[in-house]
Amino acid sequence: MKIALIEPSARVQTALSQYFSLFTDHYFSPKAVKPTDYPESYSFSDFEYCASYFESISPTYTRWKGASVSYFDLRRNFIAKAGSIARLMQEKEIGHIIIFSSSPHHINTELFIAAARASNARVICLRITVFGGKLLPIFYNGLSTPPEVVSGRYSNEDAEPLIKDFYNNAVKKLPPKINSKSVFWKKSFTFSLLRILYEFSKLMTKKYVLNRNNVQHSLFLDTYTIGDHLRLVFNQKVYLKAFARLSRTDKCDFTVMAHLQPEATSFPDGGRLYDHKLICDLLSEATDHKATIAFKEHPATFCYQSEVIGFTRVGLFRTSQFAHEISCSKVNVTETLQGFPVTLTGSIALERSLVGLKTVVLGNPWYGSLPGTVNLDDVNQLLSECPSSASIDLQDQAYSYLLDLLQNRLLTNPVGIGNGGKIDHSSDWTSFIDSLTKLCDDLENS
């Protein structure tokens, strides 16, 4: 079965020209399969699968398209495009697709994944890790099934020093590196509002005063109207006011460590448990309502803007209704970690396992069944344990597990996946291309 690269950069496509490259709207070489090359028809079985898949990924479309775009228009276009791509994959006998993203949290990638699943092709994502920012190829298996690390040893990267560096940071309790720092202007509602109005007035001036008919009508978020932008920041402001009024606690059995939403860490990586309110409810149910539960909001939720992602879109998932429902669940708020942390896919589980501590993990993280991670069915047992009691055996098991999982499988990251930047060192590119070629060869021969 053949390999297809999904929207690779020009440099990657040139270096791996022996493989198909599939695009939705742009391409770089004659070898590429362009949108005009896709069949104009698709089968009923492909339609059924793509329709079902679209309905399962609605949070992704809400994130990127906003609330002003017709759901039925989106659904119709998605099914038609994905069905067409599925037919092409079947004709070309494509058995694997490789997506240059940590997870399928963009609309274009979801199109190709729906097509791949409809045509029984496997999906590989290049997951950025906390171990030196290296990439780990994983099979993406959908919302209900955890991902799998692609087997084989296809790189020369030694994972041991990277794991040791991460462990040393965890022991020293050093804060993780972040892409975006929290500064005053990002937290200012007034500044955000004025920025939206300023950019909108510039667009209107160009269009109606200067008569430039080719002016793009989008503001910061493509397809979001000015109403969508304003609704985002107003929703967020109202939520933050309601959140500030919630009861605080400094003692509990579990702390739900909220993820920034909408982001890939909670959807699709969180699987079907991306709703934090639902997590609190299920956690309480799993402990027969005996556990005390606290909610710790993500620091970036207090920011309206980010230099990495523009407007944070927090207002899509955080509203006054969300705050009200949290309080109705008898869940208090905490500013610090108390008891056992509960995460969907967070690296806090890696940090704690490597120092011999347990973490409740409810999503579909790449690290799978890492020793020290506890699922929802087993949280009751933690009520009789001390969250700060470290186990040397657990620490050793986690270290061995990660070393076996990562050794000679990590790829350099010259394309800047997941970190917002690009590296152009020739050694990084050479290693990346060599490892990717070896991976593709292994997949084709499997």
Secondary structure, 3 states (H helix, E strand, C coil): CEEEEECCCHHHHHHCCCCEEECCCCCCCCCCECHHHCCCCCCHHHHHHHHHHHHHCHHHHHHHHCCCCCHHHHHHHHHHHHHHHHHHHHHHCEEEEEECCCCCCCHHHHHHHHHHHHCCCEEEEEEECCCCCCEEEEEECCCCCCCEECCCCCCCCCCHHHHHHHHHHHHHCCCCCCCCCCCHHHHCHHHHHHHHHHHHHHHHHHHHHCCCCCCCCCCCCCCCCHHHHHHHHHHHHHHHHHHHCCCECCCCCEEEECCCCCCCCCCCCCCCCCCHHHHHHHHHHHCCCCCCEEEECCHHHHCCEECCCEECCHHHHCCHHHHHHHHHCCCEECCCCCCEEEECCCCHHHHHHHCCCCEEECCCCCCCCCCCEECHHHHHHHHHCCCCCCCHHHHHHHHHHHHHHHCCCCECCCCCCCCCCCCCCHHHHHHHHHHHHHHHHHHHHC
